[in-house]
Amino acid sequence: MNAHQHHQTAEKDRVSFGQKFAYGLGSIVNNLLGSAIGYMSIVLNVGLGMNPALVGTLQAIPRLTDAFTDPIMGYISDNSRSKYGRRRPFIFVGAIGVGLIFALMWQLPPGRSELFYFGIFLTGSIIFYLFYTIYATPWVALGYELTEDYHERTRVQGVTNFMGQIAWIILPWFYAFMENDRIFSNSVQGARTLAIMIGILVIVLGVMPAIFTRERYIQKDGKGKTDIALKGIWHNIMVFFSGLGTTLKNREFLKLAVGTFFMFNGMMLVGAFSSYIIIFYVSGGDNDLGARYIGLFGTINTISTFTAILFLTWLSTKIGKRKTFMLAASSTMIGSLLKWFSYDPMAPWKVLLPAPLIAIGMGGLFTLMGSMMADVCDLDELKTGKRREGMYSSIYWWTVKLGMSLAFALSGFLLNKTGYLVDLGGAQSSSTFFQMRVIDILVPAACAAIAILSVKMYKITEDRSYEIRKLLQVKRAALETVEMKPAQ
């Protein structure tokens, strides 16, 4: 096969549009759940007067619990046995639970102390992230196993990521909605109403993958029990840590995890900085004007991402997933650097210019990473003989969540370090604004560069993927022959 010839996806390996659509609805939920707290947390500072460092800590501590819950949920999902599959029961229950908790945790009463808000929101957040794990870990794993084809995996992830961008159209407008004084008396009341709306949407859309998507690998024992229940606690502890160690030793997996960690969380770290800069520096402290520009930036970014996903999905079938990701990440790096010239109080509209460039890398990130992670799971099965999408997805997303925890925590402390004071509004010192802009620009650019270097070393090419698949088919056939052979 030369550089211009590529494998064609067989009809049996194609996933119907209905299946892709049903699974893709889960990405809207996943993106909302993963980022809504970050976008709404400005209310804790501006509306309730909490210190930015405390707000960052509130978002960081619950994420740290994922270090335990994510891999455990992945292991449970991988080893579940029921007629409904390994993933779908958890997706269904998790969607309902997480939607209800999210709606409740924002019903904060007015006039209480900072410590009161901290304790109540921290408790709600921990429960929220527990149900989020129950939903998200099996949902991501399900996407890895919908097809065995190298290119169809990218198409599945492309449709999923494309649909997930609907959430990113909505998210940047959260602050403008909560701050709208024609609807709400204050932003805190706006947050209460918005949380209920999000909770209902999460439940309705979140159960759809569980109802309408079918699993490829379903293990049954006739009693609905998991392998965990059948084999005992001590055995499962040993198997869990053995599997965890095997996962963390997979070099191809680690390259993708490192690349995602820096690419995604570099943007998350400065998310609050961008909002504060647009509101207080570019817009001179005009909250309404700043909120509109934040919304416009997000909308342009999302529209550009839609286009980028379609283009990058097609491009990956021509030059491969690795090279496509490196090109996309380079675009985000350039867009981040461009912000230095775009933060101009004399021409606020310039803040919109970097949006399309930044969108290309972020659009390609989870489209390509999800597809490459499915290839890694094939390599793992070849080596271990087990399908462990749940374990891989849980640890992969735990690294993302860990990065988000660090990003949110550092964001608040860094904001304080620049000398920012909420009471000053747009009257911050020139030194404060300079430091905020430097952090906002250099951090995501540097992180994108690290992601490019990490993925550059990834070795599962198109040819290698199909070679692994052929070896797996031979190995599975041999195992089936042994299992069917009558005992002597």
N, C-alpha and C positions, 0 to 999 in steps of 0.2 A: 504494500500500500504506500503510495507516495503522498506528498504533502497536500495534494489536491483531491485525494480520494478518502472518503470517510464512510464508516459503517452506517448502514441504513437501519432504522428502527423497524423491527418486525411487527406485524399487526397484533400478534398476541402479547407484545410488550407495551402496547399503547394503552394509556389510561383515558377513559372516556371523558368528555368535557363535563358531564354531570358529576362524575367522581371528583374531578379537579375543582369544580365550582364548590361542591359541598365541603371538600377539605379546605379550600381557600377561605371560606367564611370564618374558619377558625383563626386565620391569620389576622383578620380584622379585630377579633377578640384579643388575640395575643398581643398585638401592637398597642391596643387601648390599655390593657392591663399593665403592660410593661412600662408605659410612659405616662399614663394619666396622672399618677401621683406626682411625678416630676413637674409636669406642666401646671398642676393645680397647687403645688406647694407654695407658690409665691403668695397665696392667700394667707398662709400661716404667718408669714413675715409682714406683708403689707396690711392685711386685714385684722390679724390678731396680735401683731406686734412682737412675735417671737424672734429671738436672735437668729441670724442666718446660720450660725454654726450649729445651733440646736436643731434647726430645720434640716440641715444636712445630716446630722447625727440620726435624726428620726428616720431618714430614708436609708441610712447605712446599716443600722443594727439589725432590722428584720431581714435584710438581704444576706447577712452572715449566717442566718439559720439555714439558708439554702445549701450551705456546705455539707449539711447532714441530710436534709430532707430530699434534695434533688437526686443524689445517687441512690438513696434508699428507694425512692419512688421509681427510678429507672429499673432497679433490680426487681422490685415487685411486679412492675408491668411486664418485663421480659419473661418472668416465670409464672405469669397468671395462666390459668386454664379455665375456660368457660365456653359455652356455645356462642357467646357474643364476642369472643376474642380476647386478646391481651391488652388492648388499648381502649376500646370504645366504652366499657362500663365506667372507667375512671374519668374519661373525657366528659361523659354525661353528668356524673355526680359533681365533678370539679367545677363545671360551668355554672351550675345552679348555686353551689356554695360560694364561689368567689364573687358572683354578681350580687348576692345578698349582703355579703360582708362589706363590699366596696360601698354600697349605698348607705349602710349604717355608719361606717367609720367617719364619714364627713358631717354627720349631724351634730356638730359641736355647738354647745350653748354659748351665748355671749357673756362677757363680763367675768370670766374666770381667770385664774392665775396662769402664768406661763408654765409652771410645773404641772398644773392640772391638765392643760392641753397636751403637754409632752407625754404624760402617763397614759392618758386615754388614747391618743393617736398611736402611740407605740404598741399598746396592746392590740388595737384593731389591726395595725399593720402586720404584726406577727401572724395573726390568724388569717389575714388576707393572703399573705404570701404562702402559707401552708396550703390553702385551697388552690392558689395559683399554680403551685407545683403539681398538685394532683391533676389539674387540667393540662398544663402545658407540656410536661414531660412525656406523657403518652401521646399527645397530639403531635409533637415534633417527631417522635419515633415512628408514628404511623406514616408520616410523609416520606421517610427514608425507605420504607418497604413497599410503597405502592407499585413500583415497577423495578425490574432488574436491568433495564437498558440505560446505558451511559448518557445518551442524549435525551431520552424521555424523562429522566430524572431532572435534567435542567429545565425541561418544559413544565414539569409539575411544579418545581420550585419557582419558575418564572410566573406561572399563573397565580400561585399562592402569594408571592411577593407583590405582584401587580394588584391583587385584591386587597392586600394588607395596606397598601398606600391610601386606601379610603380613610383609614384611621388617621393617617398623617395629614390629610386634608382638614380633618376636624380638630385635631389636637392643638394646632397653633392658635385657634380661635377661642380656646377655653378661657383665657384671661379676659378677652374682650367680652365674652358672654357673661362671665361672673361679675365684671366691672360695670356692666350696663346699668346705669342709674335710672333708666326709664322702665326697667323690669324689676330690679331688685333695690332694696334700700341700701345694701352694701355688698361687698364681694363675698363675705362669709355666707350670707343668705344665698347668693348665686351659686356658691360651691355646694351647698346642701341640695339645691334643686338639680344641679348638673350631675351630682353623684347618683341620685335616684335614676335619672335618665340613662346614665351609663350602665348602671346595674341591670336595668331591664333589658337593654340592648345586648349586654354580655350573655345573659341567660338565653335569650331567644336565638341568637346567632351561634352561641357556644355549643349548644346541644346538636346542631346540624351535622357536624362531622360524625358524631356518634350514631346518629340515626341513619344517615344516607351513605356513608362511606363503608366499604368492605375491606377487611384485612386479608393480607396474603398468607400470613403464617398464623394459623389458629390451632392451638393445642387443646384437646379435650380429654377429660377423664370421666365424664358422665356425671360428676357430682359438683361441678363448679368450683372445685378447690384449686388453689395454687400449688406449685411445686414447693413453695415455702411452707405451706401448711402440711404438706405430705412428708417432708424430709426432716423436720425438727429445727429448733432454734440454733443449736451449736453448728450443725452442718451448714445452715444458711449463712451464719456469720463467717465461717471459713470460706465458703464459696463467694460470698459478697466481697470480701477483702482481696481474695485471689483475682476476681474479675476486675475489681477496681485497680489493682496493681497492673494487670495486663493492659487495661485501657490506657493508663498513664505512661506505659512504656512504648505505646504505639507512636513512632516518630512522625508518621504522616498525619495522624490525628493532632499531635502537639503543634505541628506547623500551622494547621488550620486554626486551632484554638488560640495560639499566640497572635496570629494575624487578625482574627476577629476581635480579640481582647483590645488590641491597640486601636484598630480602625474604628470600632463602634464607640468605645469608651473615651477615646480622645474627643469625639464630638459631644458625648454626654457630659464630660467634665466642664466644658465651656458653655453648655446650654443656657445656664442661668446668666452667665456673663453676657452672652449675646442679647438676652432680653433686657438686662439692666442697661447695657450700653445703648441699645436702640431707644429705650424709654428716657433715660436720664442724660445721655450725651448727645445722641443724634437729634432727639425730639425735645431737648431742653427741659425735661421733666413733665411734659404733657402726656399724662397716662393714656388718654384716649387716642392721641396721635400715635404714640409708641405702640399701643396695642394693635392699631390698624396695620402698622408696618410689620409688626411681628406676624400678624395673620397673613399679610400679603407675601412676606418672605416664605412662610411655610407653604402657602398655596402654590406659589411658583415652583418651589423646591419639589413639591409632590407631583405637580403636573409634569415637570422635567423627569422625575423619577419614573413615571409611567412610561414615557418614551424610552428612557434609558434601559428599563427592564426588557422591553421588546427587542431593542437593538442588541443588547448584551447577550440575551438568550440566543439570538440568531448568530451573533459573532462567535460565541463559544463553540458552535458546531463547525466553525471554519478554522479557528486558530487554537482551540482548546480552552479549557476552563481556567487554567493557571495564567496563561498570557492575558486572557480577557480580564481577569481580576486585577492584574498588575496595571493594565491600562486604565481601568476604572478608578483604582485607588490613586493613580497619578493625577487624574482630573480633580479629585477631591482635595489633594494636596495643593494644587495650583489655585483652586477656588478659595481655600482657607487663607492663603497668602494674599489673595486679591482683596480681602476684607480690609487690609491696612489702608488702601486707597478709597474704600467705599464708605467708611465711617466718616461722613462729612456733614456737620450740622448745617452748612450752607446749602446743601443739596441732599436732603434726607432720602430721596428716591434711589440714591446710589447703593443703599444697603441691599437692594434687590439684585444687584448685578452678579454677585458670586453664587446665588442660589442654584442656577442650572448646572454649574461645574461641580459643586458639592454634591448635587443629586446623583450624578453619574456613579460615583464611587459607592455611595450608600445604597443605590438601587442594585448594584451588582453584588454587594456584600453577601446578603442572605440568599439571593438567587443562586449564586455560584457556590457559596460555602455549603449550603444545604445539599446541593447536588454532589459535591465532592465528599461530604460526610457519608452519604449513602455508599459511595465507592469504597470508602475506608471500612465500612461495616462488612462489605464483601471480603475485603482482604482479611479482616478479623475472623470471619467465618472459615476462611481457607486455613487459617492458622490454628483456630481453637475448636472448630466444628460447631459453634453456637451462633445464633442470631441474637445480637445484643444491642439493637438500636436504642433501646431504652437507656442502657448504661452510657452509651456514647452520647446520646442527646442530652442526658442529664448533666454529665460532666462538662460537655461543651457549653451548654447554656448556663451552668453554674459559673464558669469562668467569665461569661458575659455579665451575669448578675453580680459576681464579686467585683468586677471592674466598675459596674454601675454603683455599687455600694461605696467603693473608694472614691469614685468620681463625685457622687453627691456629697459625701463627707468632706472631701478636699475642697469642693466648690465653695461651700460656706466659709471654711477657714481661710481660703485664699481671698475670698471677697472681703472678709474682715481685714486681712493682711494688707490689702491695697489702700485701706483707710476709708472704705465706703461706710457711710452712715445713712440709714434709711430716712432720718428726719431731714437731711439736707436735700433730698430729692435731686433735682438737676443742678444744685449748687455745690457738687462735689469738687474737690481741688483738682487742678490740672494734673498733678502727680498721680492722683487716684485714677483718673480716666486713662492716663497713659499706661499705667500698669495693667488695668483691666483690658485694654486693647491688645497689649503684648501677649498676655496669657491667652486671650480669646483666639488669637491668630496663630501663634507659634505651637501651642500644644497639639491641636488637631493636625497641623502640617507635619510635625515630627512623628506623631503616632501613625499617620498614613505611610510615611517613609519606612517605619519599622515593619508595618504590615506587608509592604511590598517585598522587603528583604526576606521575611519569613516564608511567604507563599512561593517565592522564587525557588525555594529548595524542595517544594512538594513534587513527588515523583510518580504519582499515579496518572499516567497519560491515558489517552483514549485507547491506544493499543494494549497497554498494560491492563486496563479495566476489562476489556473483552477477553484477554488471556486469563485473568482471574475467574471470570464468569465460566469459561469453558472448563477450567480445572474444578470449579465448584460443581458443575453438572456431572462430571465424572465421579467426583467424590460422593455426591448425593446418591447417584445411581448405585454405587458400590455398597453404600450403607443400606439402601433399600433392599438390595439383593441379600445381604446378610440377615436383615430383619425378617425377610420372607422365607428364608431357608428353614425347613422344619428341624426341630431339635432331634439329635440322634439318641 
